[in-house]
Every structure is written in C-alpha cells, then in structure tokens.
Amino acid sequence: MYARRRRRYFLLMGVCLVLFVSAWTFVRDISIPAAVALTLVAMFIPPAAAIVGNTKDKTDRWWDDPPDGAPSESEKWLDELDHRKDHERRVRYGAHHGDEPGARPAGRPDGRPTGRPEGQ
C-alpha cells in the first residue's frame, strides 16, 4: 500500500531528524565525537528512506502493471514500435507471399518473375 510505504519513509526521516537535533543540542555537551558519529549516522538515513519509500510492496499495483493478464501499456507501445507480433507470426508460421498486403510475388527481389517454374 502507498500509505504503508509513506509511513516507513516518514518514520525513517523522523529518526534522522531526532538523531541530528539530539546530537547537536545535548549529546555535544557530553561528547563531541559522539555527536559527530550521530550526525554521520543521520546522514545515511535519507537515501535509505527514499529507497524504502519507493520500493514496491507485493500488494502494490505499479504504474504499468496490467489488470490480471492484460498486456501493460509499455508492452503495447513496444509491440507497436517493434511490430513484434507480426515478426513472431512470420517466424512461427513462415512468411507466405500474398499473406500480407503489399507482399511481393515470388521471384526476384524487385518482384519480376524468374522465368523458372516453381519448385526448381
């Protein structure tokens, strides 16, 4: 859930603020090296909070997840760009002349017949 990820993010950022503020309000009076250590620990929490806050949970529906088996939007775009479905059909069933609109007849690459009977 989005709320769960947001809660984790704000919890980590709250810990970061508590460490930083406490390090320089009362821990520095006891030990400056300890205050510096707390500050260094607090320095690494925000990147970790960003990673945790943006990690997908098992129950999350991500931006391009399809609903139950339908192709995602990115798959549709890739199919359109690559003409992947046409290519897979040609590979699976073989390309036959005349199957597709604009297909050239059997013969030379320029479309002229070879003058030989088929099968030779």
N, C-alpha and C positions, 0 to 999 in steps of 0.2 A: 504494500500500500504506500501511496505517496505520503500519507501522514506519518507512518512509521519511519520512513527514511528522513523526513523533515525533523522528527523528534530526535533521532540519533544525531543528526547534524547539529542541531541547537544544543544538545547535551554536550557534545564534544567542544563546541565553541564556548559554552559556559564554563567548562573545565579549564579551557585555555585562558579565559579572562580571569578566573579565580586564581589560577597559578601566577599569572603575570601581576595582577594587582597585589596579591598577598606577598609576592616576592619583594616588591619594592615599597610596601607600606610597613610590614612588621618583621619579615624574615631578614631584611638587610640590617636591622638593628642587632640581630643575633649573629648572623654570619653573611658576609658579602659573597663569598664563594658559593654558599647555598642559594642565595638569591639569583646569582648568575646561572647556576645549574637549573633552577626552576624556570628561569626565562628561556634557557636553551630547550628545555623540555616543551615549554609552551609554544616555542617557535615551530615545532614539527607537528603540532596538532591541527592547524588549519588545513594543510594539504590532505592529511588523513581524513578530516571531516568532510572535505569536498569529495574525496573518493567514496567514502561511506554514504554520503548523501546522494550520490549519483549512481550507485550500484543497484542494478535491477534485482528485485526480490522475485521469488518463484511465483507469487500471486500477481505481480505487476504485468500489465499489458503495455508493451513498449510502443513507440510511435509508429512502427510499421508492422507490428505483429498482426497477422491476418486472423479473422474470427473463424476458428475451427476448420482448418484445412483449405481455406480460400487462399489464392496467391496474394502475397503482400504487394503494396504499391511499388516498392523497389523492384520486385520480380517482374511486375507488369511493364515497368519502364525498361528494364533490361531486355525483356522479350521483344519489346517494340524496337529498341535500338539494334539489337543483335539479330533479329529475325530468327531467334533460337529455335522456335517451334518449327519453322519451315526447314531449317537445317537438320533438325532431328528427324523430321519426317523423310527427308531425302536420304539420310543415312540409313534409317531403319527399313524403308520400303524400296529404296532405289529411285533415282530420278528417271522418269519416263517422259519422252518427248511428247508434247501435246497435253500433258497433265495440267500445266500451268499456263495462264495467259501470258502471251509473249514468248513462249518457248520456241526455240528454233527447230526446224525439222532435222532429221538425221542427215548427216553428210558432213561437208566441210565446215570449219568454224565460221565461215562467212554465210553459211546457210545454203550454198549451192549443192546440188546432189553430186555424189562421187562418180556416178555412171556405172557403178558396180551393183549387182543385185544384192539384196540384203542377205546377211549370213556368210558372206565371203570375205 
